[in-house]
Amino acid sequence: MDFWIKCVEDGMRKKEMLVKINELLLKKDAHVISFKYYKKVFGNMVLVIDFQNKEHVFVVDRREIYYNGKFLFDFHQEGNDYYRITKEFPNLNFLLKAIEEKLT
């Protein structure tokens, strides 16, 4: 695949993820401070959110979710099931689940 086409596709994937993240954060009156997506590293993500004037950091590292430096949960089997049913990679789905649980 051409390098530039790949860069555009990766950028589009990141934009699509940010749209879904922002939809959830809008409901919670929260805002993205920064978002990093590492497609080449298992789709890892680092999301920093401003919620109630505090910084909240979510990390997706392979099949694990961390919140403010603490392990939340592993979604190995659930992620496999999610992919089999939806054909979508589970990282974003479980990141949104973690945000929903922690920002209350």
C-alpha distances in whole Angstrom, upper triangle without the diagonal:
4,6,9,7,7,10,12,11,12,15,16,16,19,20,21,22,25,26,27,29,30,32,33,35,36,38,39,40,37,35,32,32,29,26,23,20,18,15,15,19,19,19,22,24,27,29,32,34,37,40,43,43,42,38,37,34,32,29,27,26,25,27,30,31,33,35,37,37,38,36,37,35,33,31,30,31,31,27,27,29,28,24,26,28,25,22,21,21,24,24,25,27,29,29,31,33,34,34,37,39,39,40,43
4,6,5,6,9,10,11,12,14,16,17,19,20,21,23,25,26,28,29,30,32,34,35,36,39,40,40,37,34,31,31,28,25,23,20,19,16,16,20,21,20,23,24,27,29,32,34,37,40,43,43,41,38,37,34,32,30,28,28,26,29,32,33,34,36,38,37,39,38,38,37,35,33,32,34,34,30,30,32,30,27,29,30,28,24,23,23,26,26,26,29,31,30,32,35,35,35,38,40,40,40,44
4,6,5,6,9,10,11,12,14,15,17,18,20,21,23,25,26,27,29,31,32,33,34,37,38,38,35,32,29,29,25,22,20,18,16,14,14,17,19,18,21,22,24,26,29,31,34,37,41,40,39,35,34,31,30,27,26,25,25,27,30,30,32,34,35,34,36,35,36,35,33,32,31,33,33,29,29,32,30,27,29,31,28,25,23,22,25,24,24,28,29,28,30,33,33,33,36,38,38,38,41
4,5,5,6,9,10,11,12,14,15,16,18,20,21,23,25,26,27,29,31,31,32,35,36,36,33,30,27,27,24,21,19,18,17,15,16,19,21,19,22,22,24,25,28,30,33,36,39,38,37,34,33,31,29,27,26,26,26,29,31,31,32,34,35,35,37,36,36,36,34,32,32,34,34,30,30,33,30,27,30,31,28,25,23,23,26,25,24,27,29,28,29,33,33,32,35,38,37,37,40
4,5,5,6,9,10,11,12,14,15,16,18,20,21,23,24,26,27,29,30,31,34,35,35,33,30,27,27,24,22,20,17,17,15,15,19,20,18,21,22,24,25,28,30,33,35,39,39,38,34,33,31,29,27,26,26,25,27,30,30,32,33,35,35,37,36,35,35,33,31,31,32,32,28,28,30,28,25,27,28,25,22,21,20,24,23,22,25,28,27,28,31,32,31,34,36,36,36,39
4,5,5,6,9,10,11,12,14,15,17,18,20,22,23,24,26,28,28,30,33,33,34,31,28,25,26,22,19,17,14,13,11,12,15,16,15,18,18,21,23,26,28,31,33,37,37,35,32,31,28,26,24,22,22,21,24,26,27,29,30,32,32,33,32,32,31,29,28,27,29,29,25,25,27,25,22,25,26,23,20,18,18,21,20,20,23,25,24,25,28,29,29,31,34,34,34,37
4,5,5,6,9,10,11,12,14,15,17,18,20,21,22,25,26,27,28,31,32,31,29,26,22,23,19,17,14,13,12,11,12,15,17,15,17,17,19,20,23,25,28,31,35,34,33,29,28,26,24,23,21,22,21,24,26,26,27,29,30,30,32,31,31,31,29,28,28,30,29,26,27,29,26,24,27,28,25,22,20,19,21,20,19,23,25,23,24,28,28,28,30,33,32,32,36
4,5,5,6,9,10,10,12,14,15,16,19,20,21,23,25,25,26,29,30,30,28,25,22,22,20,17,16,14,14,13,15,18,19,16,18,18,20,21,23,25,28,30,34,34,33,30,29,26,25,24,22,23,23,25,27,27,28,30,31,31,33,32,32,32,30,29,29,31,30,26,27,29,26,24,26,27,24,21,19,19,21,20,19,22,25,23,24,27,28,27,29,32,32,32,35
4,5,5,6,9,10,10,12,14,15,17,18,20,21,23,24,26,28,29,30,27,25,22,23,20,17,15,13,13,11,13,16,16,14,17,17,19,20,23,25,28,30,34,34,33,30,28,26,24,22,20,21,21,23,25,25,27,28,30,30,32,31,30,29,28,26,26,28,26,23,24,25,22,20,23,23,20,17,15,15,18,17,16,19,22,21,22,25,26,25,27,30,31,30,33
4,5,5,6,9,10,11,12,14,16,17,18,20,22,22,24,27,27,28,25,22,19,20,17,14,12,9,9,7,10,13,13,11,13,13,16,17,20,22,25,27,31,31,30,26,25,22,20,19,17,18,18,20,22,22,23,25,26,26,28,27,27,26,25,23,24,26,25,21,22,24,21,19,22,23,20,18,15,14,16,15,14,18,20,18,20,23,23,23,25,28,28,28,31
4,5,5,6,9,10,11,12,15,15,16,18,20,21,22,25,26,26,23,20,17,18,15,12,11,9,11,10,13,15,16,13,15,14,15,16,18,20,23,26,29,29,28,25,24,22,20,19,18,20,20,22,23,23,24,25,26,27,29,28,28,28,27,25,26,28,27,23,25,26,23,22,25,25,22,20,17,16,18,16,15,18,20,19,19,23,23,22,25,28,27,27,30
4,5,5,6,9,10,11,13,14,15,17,19,20,21,23,25,25,23,20,17,19,17,14,13,11,13,12,15,17,17,14,16,15,17,17,20,21,24,26,29,29,29,26,25,23,21,20,19,21,21,22,24,23,25,26,27,28,30,29,28,28,27,25,26,27,26,22,24,25,22,20,23,23,19,18,15,15,17,16,14,17,20,18,18,22,23,22,24,27,27,26,30
4,5,5,6,9,10,11,12,14,16,17,18,20,22,23,24,22,19,17,18,16,12,12,9,11,9,13,15,14,11,13,12,15,15,18,19,23,24,28,28,27,25,23,21,18,17,16,18,17,19,20,20,22,23,25,26,27,26,25,24,23,21,22,24,22,19,20,21,18,16,20,20,16,15,12,11,13,12,11,14,16,15,16,19,20,19,21,24,24,24,27
4,5,5,6,9,10,10,12,14,16,16,18,20,21,21,19,16,13,15,12,9,8,7,9,9,13,14,14,10,12,10,12,12,15,16,19,21,25,25,24,21,20,18,16,15,14,16,17,18,19,18,20,20,22,23,24,24,23,23,22,21,22,24,23,19,21,23,20,18,22,22,19,18,14,13,14,12,10,14,16,14,14,18,18,17,20,22,22,22,25
4,5,5,6,9,10,10,12,15,15,16,19,20,20,18,15,13,15,13,10,11,10,13,13,17,18,18,14,15,13,14,13,16,16,19,21,24,25,24,22,20,19,18,18,17,20,20,21,22,21,22,22,24,25,27,26,25,25,25,23,25,27,25,22,24,25,21,20,24,23,20,19,16,15,16,15,12,15,17,15,15,19,20,18,20,23,23,22,25
4,5,5,7,9,10,11,13,14,16,18,19,20,18,16,14,17,15,12,13,12,14,14,17,18,18,14,15,14,15,14,17,17,20,22,25,26,25,23,21,20,18,18,17,20,20,20,21,20,22,22,24,26,27,26,24,24,24,22,23,25,22,19,21,22,18,18,21,20,16,16,13,13,14,13,10,12,15,14,13,17,18,17,18,22,22,21,24
4,5,5,6,9,10,11,12,14,16,17,18,16,14,12,15,13,10,11,9,12,12,16,16,15,12,12,10,12,11,14,14,18,19,23,23,22,20,18,16,14,14,13,16,17,17,18,16,18,18,21,22,23,22,21,20,20,18,20,22,20,17,19,20,17,16,20,19,16,16,12,11,12,10,7,10,12,10,10,14,15,14,15,18,19,18,21
4,5,5,6,8,10,10,12,14,15,15,13,11,9,11,10,8,10,10,14,14,18,18,18,14,14,11,12,10,12,12,15,16,20,20,20,17,16,15,14,15,15,18,19,19,20,17,19,18,20,22,23,23,21,22,22,21,23,25,23,20,23,24,20,20,23,23,19,19,16,15,15,13,10,12,14,12,11,15,15,13,15,18,18,17,20
4,6,5,6,9,10,10,13,15,15,14,12,11,14,13,12,14,14,17,17,21,22,21,17,17,15,15,13,15,14,16,17,21,22,22,20,18,18,17,18,18,21,22,22,22,20,21,21,22,25,26,25,24,24,24,23,25,26,23,21,24,24,20,20,24,22,19,19,16,16,16,15,11,13,15,13,12,15,17,14,15,19,19,18,20
4,5,5,7,9,10,11,13,14,13,12,12,15,15,13,15,14,17,17,21,21,20,16,16,14,15,13,15,14,16,17,20,22,21,19,18,17,15,16,16,19,20,20,20,18,19,19,21,23,24,23,21,21,21,19,22,23,20,18,21,21,17,18,21,19,16,17,14,14,13,12,9,10,12,11,8,12,14,12,12,16,17,16,18
4,5,5,6,9,10,11,12,10,9,8,12,12,10,13,13,16,17,21,20,19,15,15,12,12,10,11,10,13,13,17,18,18,16,14,13,12,14,14,17,19,18,18,15,16,16,18,20,21,20,18,19,20,19,21,23,20,18,22,22,18,19,22,21,18,19,16,15,14,12,8,10,11,9,7,11,11,9,10,14,14,13,15
4,5,5,6,9,10,10,8,7,7,11,12,11,14,15,19,20,23,23,22,19,18,15,15,11,12,10,12,12,16,17,17,16,15,15,14,16,17,21,22,22,21,19,19,18,19,22,23,23,21,22,23,22,25,27,24,22,25,25,22,23,26,24,21,22,19,19,18,16,12,13,15,12,10,14,14,11,12,16,16,13,16
4,6,5,7,9,10,10,10,11,15,15,15,18,18,21,22,26,25,24,21,20,18,18,14,15,13,15,14,17,19,19,18,17,18,17,19,19,23,24,23,23,20,21,20,22,24,25,25,22,23,24,23,26,27,23,22,25,25,21,22,25,23,20,22,19,19,18,17,13,13,15,13,10,13,15,12,12,15,16,14,15
4,5,5,7,9,9,10,11,14,15,15,17,18,21,22,26,25,23,20,19,17,16,13,14,12,13,12,15,17,17,16,15,16,14,17,17,21,22,21,20,17,18,17,19,22,22,22,19,20,21,20,23,25,21,20,24,23,20,21,24,22,20,22,19,18,17,15,12,12,13,11,8,10,11,8,8,12,12,10,12
4,5,5,6,5,6,8,11,13,13,17,18,21,23,26,25,24,21,20,16,15,12,12,9,9,9,12,14,14,13,12,14,13,16,17,21,23,22,21,18,18,16,17,20,21,21,19,21,23,22,25,27,24,23,26,26,23,24,27,26,23,25,21,21,19,17,14,14,15,12,9,12,12,8,9,12,12,9,11
4,5,5,6,7,10,13,15,16,19,20,24,25,29,28,27,24,23,20,19,15,15,12,11,11,13,15,16,16,15,17,17,20,21,25,27,26,25,21,22,19,21,24,25,25,23,24,26,25,29,30,27,26,29,28,25,26,30,28,25,27,23,23,22,20,17,17,18,16,13,15,16,12,12,15,15,12,13
4,6,8,10,13,16,18,18,22,23,26,27,31,30,29,25,24,21,21,17,17,13,13,11,13,16,17,17,16,18,18,21,22,26,27,26,25,22,22,20,21,24,25,25,22,24,26,25,28,29,26,25,28,28,24,26,29,27,25,27,24,24,22,21,17,17,18,16,12,14,15,12,10,13,14,11,11
4,5,9,12,15,17,17,21,22,26,27,31,29,28,25,24,20,19,15,15,11,11,8,9,13,13,14,13,16,16,19,21,24,26,25,23,20,20,17,18,22,22,22,20,22,24,24,27,29,26,25,29,28,25,27,30,28,26,28,25,24,22,21,18,17,17,15,12,13,13,10,9,11,11,7,8
4,7,11,13,16,17,21,23,26,28,31,30,30,26,25,21,20,16,14,11,9,7,8,11,12,13,13,16,17,20,22,26,28,28,26,22,21,19,19,23,23,25,22,25,27,27,30,32,29,28,32,31,28,30,33,31,29,31,27,27,25,23,20,20,20,17,15,17,16,12,12,15,14,10,10
4,7,10,12,14,17,19,23,25,28,27,27,23,22,18,16,12,11,7,6,5,7,9,10,10,10,13,14,17,19,23,25,25,23,19,18,16,16,19,21,22,20,22,25,25,28,30,27,26,30,30,27,28,32,30,28,29,26,25,23,20,17,18,18,15,13,15,14,10,11,14,12,9,11
4,6,9,11,15,17,21,23,26,25,25,22,20,16,14,10,9,6,5,7,10,10,11,10,10,12,13,16,18,22,24,24,23,19,19,16,16,19,21,22,21,23,25,25,28,30,28,26,30,30,27,28,32,30,28,29,25,24,22,20,17,18,18,15,14,16,15,12,14,16,14,11,14
4,6,7,11,13,17,19,22,22,22,19,17,13,11,7,6,5,6,9,12,12,12,10,10,10,11,14,16,19,21,22,21,17,17,15,15,18,20,21,20,22,23,23,26,29,26,24,28,29,25,26,30,29,26,27,23,22,20,17,15,17,17,13,13,16,15,12,14,17,15,13,16
4,7,10,14,17,20,22,22,22,19,17,13,11,8,5,5,6,10,13,11,11,8,9,10,12,14,16,19,22,23,21,18,17,15,14,17,19,21,21,23,25,25,28,31,29,27,30,31,28,29,32,32,29,29,25,24,23,19,17,20,19,16,16,19,17,14,17,19,17,15,18
4,7,10,13,16,19,18,19,16,14,10,8,6,5,7,10,13,16,15,14,11,11,9,11,12,14,17,19,21,20,17,16,15,14,16,19,20,20,22,23,23,26,29,27,25,28,29,26,26,30,30,27,27,23,21,20,17,15,18,18,14,15,18,17,15,18,20,18,17,20
4,7,10,13,15,15,16,12,11,7,6,5,6,9,12,15,18,18,16,13,12,10,10,10,11,14,16,18,17,15,15,14,15,16,18,19,19,20,21,21,23,26,24,21,24,26,23,23,27,27,24,23,20,18,17,14,12,15,15,12,13,16,15,14,17,19,17,17,20
4,7,10,12,11,13,10,8,6,5,6,9,12,15,18,22,21,19,15,14,11,11,10,10,12,14,16,16,15,15,15,16,16,19,19,19,20,20,20,21,25,23,20,23,25,23,22,26,26,24,23,19,16,16,13,12,16,16,13,15,18,17,16,19,21,20,20,23
4,6,9,9,10,7,6,5,7,9,12,15,18,21,24,24,22,18,17,14,12,10,9,11,12,14,15,14,15,16,17,18,20,19,19,19,19,18,19,22,21,18,20,22,20,19,22,23,21,19,16,13,14,10,10,14,14,12,14,17,17,16,19,21,21,21,25
4,6,5,7,5,5,6,9,12,15,18,21,24,27,27,25,21,19,16,14,11,10,10,10,14,14,15,16,18,19,18,20,19,20,20,18,18,18,22,21,18,20,22,20,19,22,24,21,19,16,13,14,11,12,16,16,14,17,19,19,19,22,24,23,24,27
4,5,6,4,7,8,12,14,18,20,24,26,30,30,28,24,22,19,16,14,12,11,11,14,15,16,18,20,22,21,23,21,22,21,19,18,18,20,20,16,18,21,19,16,20,21,19,17,14,11,13,11,12,15,16,15,17,20,20,20,23,25,25,26,29
4,6,6,8,11,14,17,20,23,27,29,33,32,30,26,24,21,19,15,13,12,11,14,16,18,19,22,23,22,24,22,23,22,20,19,18,21,22,18,19,22,21,18,21,23,21,19,16,13,15,13,15,18,19,18,21,23,22,23,26,27,27,28,32
4,5,6,9,12,15,19,22,25,27,31,31,28,24,22,18,16,13,11,9,8,11,13,15,16,19,20,19,20,19,20,19,17,17,16,19,20,16,18,21,20,18,21,23,22,19,17,13,14,12,14,17,17,16,19,21,20,21,25,25,25,26,30
4,5,9,12,15,19,22,26,27,31,31,28,25,22,19,16,12,9,8,6,9,11,13,15,18,20,19,20,18,18,17,14,14,13,16,16,13,14,17,16,14,17,20,18,16,14,10,11,9,12,15,14,14,17,19,18,20,23,23,24,25,29
4,6,10,13,16,19,23,24,28,28,26,23,20,17,14,11,8,8,7,9,11,12,15,17,19,18,19,18,18,17,15,14,14,17,16,13,14,17,15,14,17,19,17,15,12,9,10,7,9,12,12,12,15,16,16,17,20,21,22,23,26
4,7,10,14,16,20,22,26,26,23,19,17,13,11,7,5,5,6,9,9,10,11,14,16,15,16,15,15,15,13,13,14,17,17,14,16,19,17,16,20,21,19,18,15,11,11,8,10,13,12,10,14,16,14,16,19,20,19,21,24
4,6,10,13,17,18,22,22,20,16,14,10,8,6,5,7,9,11,11,10,10,12,14,14,15,14,15,15,15,15,16,19,18,15,18,20,18,18,21,22,20,19,16,13,12,8,9,12,11,9,12,14,13,13,16,18,17,18,21
4,7,10,14,16,19,19,16,13,11,7,6,5,7,9,12,13,12,10,9,10,11,11,13,14,14,16,16,17,18,22,21,18,21,23,21,21,25,25,23,23,19,16,15,11,11,14,13,10,12,15,13,12,16,17,15,16,20
4,6,10,12,16,16,14,10,8,6,5,6,9,12,14,15,14,11,10,10,10,12,14,15,15,16,17,18,20,23,21,19,23,24,21,22,26,26,23,23,20,17,16,12,11,14,13,9,11,13,11,10,14,15,13,13,17
4,7,10,13,12,10,7,6,5,6,9,12,15,18,19,16,13,12,10,9,12,14,16,16,18,20,21,23,26,24,23,26,27,25,25,29,29,27,27,23,21,19,16,14,17,16,12,13,15,13,11,14,15,13,12,16
4,6,10,10,8,6,5,6,8,11,14,17,20,21,18,15,14,11,11,14,16,17,17,19,21,22,25,27,25,24,27,28,25,26,30,30,27,28,24,22,20,17,15,17,16,12,12,15,12,9,12,14,11,10,13
4,7,6,5,5,6,9,11,15,18,21,24,24,22,18,16,13,12,16,18,20,19,22,24,25,28,31,28,27,31,31,29,30,33,33,30,31,27,26,24,21,19,20,19,16,15,17,15,12,14,15,13,10,13
4,5,5,7,7,10,12,16,19,22,25,25,22,18,17,13,13,17,18,20,18,21,24,25,28,30,28,27,31,31,28,30,33,32,30,31,28,26,24,21,19,20,19,16,15,16,14,11,12,13,10,7,9
4,5,8,10,13,16,19,22,25,29,28,25,21,20,16,15,19,20,22,21,24,27,28,31,33,31,30,34,34,31,33,37,36,34,35,31,30,28,25,23,23,22,19,18,19,17,14,15,15,12,9,10
4,7,10,13,16,20,23,26,29,29,26,22,20,17,15,18,20,23,22,25,28,29,33,35,33,32,36,36,33,35,38,38,35,37,33,31,29,26,24,25,24,21,20,21,19,16,17,18,15,12,13
4,6,10,13,16,20,23,26,26,23,19,17,13,11,15,16,19,19,22,25,27,30,32,30,29,33,34,31,33,37,36,34,35,31,29,27,24,22,23,22,18,18,19,17,14,16,16,13,11,13
4,7,10,13,17,19,23,23,20,17,14,11,9,12,14,17,17,20,23,24,27,30,28,27,31,32,29,31,34,34,32,32,29,27,24,21,20,21,20,16,17,18,15,13,15,16,12,11,14
4,7,10,13,16,20,20,17,13,11,7,6,10,11,14,13,16,19,20,24,26,24,23,27,28,26,27,31,30,29,29,26,23,21,18,17,18,16,13,13,15,11,9,12,13,9,9,12
4,7,10,13,16,17,14,10,8,6,5,8,10,12,12,15,17,18,21,24,22,21,25,26,24,25,29,29,27,27,24,21,19,15,15,16,14,11,13,14,11,10,13,13,11,11,15
4,7,10,13,13,10,7,6,5,6,8,9,10,10,12,13,15,17,20,19,17,21,22,20,21,25,25,23,24,20,17,15,12,11,13,11,8,10,11,8,8,12,12,10,11,15
4,6,10,10,8,6,5,7,8,8,10,9,10,11,12,13,15,19,18,16,19,21,19,20,23,24,23,22,19,16,14,10,11,13,11,8,11,13,10,11,14,14,13,15,18
4,6,7,6,5,7,9,12,11,12,10,10,10,10,10,12,15,14,12,15,18,16,16,20,21,19,19,16,12,10,7,9,11,9,7,11,12,10,12,15,15,14,16,20
4,6,5,6,8,11,13,12,12,10,11,11,10,11,11,15,15,13,15,18,17,17,20,22,21,20,17,13,12,9,12,14,11,10,14,15,13,15,18,18,18,20,23
4,6,8,11,14,17,15,15,13,13,12,9,9,9,13,13,11,12,16,15,14,17,19,19,17,15,11,10,8,12,13,11,12,15,16,15,17,20,20,20,22,25
4,7,10,14,17,15,14,11,11,9,6,5,6,9,10,8,10,13,12,13,15,17,17,16,14,11,9,7,11,12,9,10,14,13,13,16,18,17,18,21,24
4,7,10,13,12,11,7,8,6,4,6,8,11,11,10,13,15,15,16,18,20,20,19,17,14,11,9,12,12,9,10,13,12,11,14,16,15,15,18,21
4,7,10,10,9,6,5,6,6,8,11,14,13,12,15,17,16,17,20,21,20,20,18,14,12,9,11,11,8,7,10,10,7,10,13,12,12,15,17
4,7,6,5,4,5,7,9,12,14,17,16,16,19,21,19,21,24,25,24,24,21,18,15,12,13,14,11,9,12,12,9,11,14,12,11,14,17
4,5,5,6,6,10,12,14,17,20,19,18,22,23,22,23,26,27,26,26,23,20,17,14,15,15,12,10,12,12,8,9,12,11,8,11,14
4,6,9,10,13,16,18,21,24,23,22,25,27,25,27,30,30,29,29,26,23,21,17,18,19,16,13,15,15,12,12,15,13,10,12,15
4,7,9,12,14,17,19,23,22,21,25,27,25,26,30,31,29,30,26,23,21,18,18,20,17,14,17,17,13,14,17,16,13,15,18
4,6,10,12,15,18,21,20,20,23,25,24,25,28,29,29,29,26,23,20,17,18,19,16,14,17,16,12,14,16,14,12,15,17
4,6,8,12,14,17,17,17,20,21,21,22,25,26,26,26,24,20,17,15,17,17,13,13,15,14,11,13,16,14,12,16,18
4,7,10,13,15,14,15,18,19,18,20,23,24,23,24,22,19,16,14,15,15,11,11,13,11,8,11,13,10,10,13,16
4,6,9,12,11,12,15,16,15,18,20,21,21,22,20,17,13,12,14,13,9,10,13,11,9,12,14,12,12,16,18
4,6,9,9,9,12,13,13,15,17,19,19,19,18,15,12,11,13,13,9,11,14,12,11,15,16,15,16,19,21
4,6,5,5,8,10,10,11,14,15,15,16,14,12,8,9,11,10,7,10,13,11,11,15,16,15,16,19,21
4,6,5,6,9,10,11,12,14,15,15,14,12,9,10,14,13,11,13,16,14,15,18,19,19,20,23,25
4,5,5,6,9,10,11,12,14,15,14,13,11,12,15,14,12,15,17,15,16,20,20,20,22,25,26
4,5,5,6,9,10,11,12,13,13,11,8,11,13,11,9,13,14,12,14,17,17,17,19,22,24
4,5,5,6,9,10,10,11,10,8,5,8,10,9,8,11,13,12,14,17,17,17,20,22,24
4,5,5,6,9,10,10,10,9,8,11,13,12,12,15,17,16,17,20,21,21,23,26,28
4,5,5,6,9,10,10,10,9,12,14,12,12,16,17,15,18,21,20,21,23,26,27
4,6,5,6,8,7,8,6,10,11,9,10,13,14,13,15,18,18,19,21,23,25
4,5,5,5,5,6,6,10,11,10,12,15,15,15,18,20,20,21,24,25,28
4,6,6,8,9,10,14,15,14,15,18,19,18,21,23,23,24,27,29,30
4,6,8,10,11,14,15,13,15,18,18,17,20,22,22,23,26,27,29
4,5,8,9,13,13,11,13,16,16,16,19,21,20,22,25,26,28
4,7,9,12,13,12,15,17,17,18,21,22,22,24,26,28,30
4,6,9,9,9,12,14,14,15,18,19,20,21,23,24,27
4,6,7,8,10,11,13,14,16,17,19,20,22,23,26
4,6,5,6,9,10,11,12,14,15,17,18,20,23
4,6,5,6,9,10,11,12,14,15,17,18,21
4,5,5,6,9,10,10,12,14,15,16,19
4,6,5,6,9,10,11,13,15,16,18
4,5,5,6,9,10,10,12,14,17
4,5,5,6,9,10,11,12,15
4,5,5,6,9,10,11,13
4,5,5,6,9,10,12
4,5,5,6,8,11
4,5,5,6,9
4,6,6,7
4,6,7
4,6
4
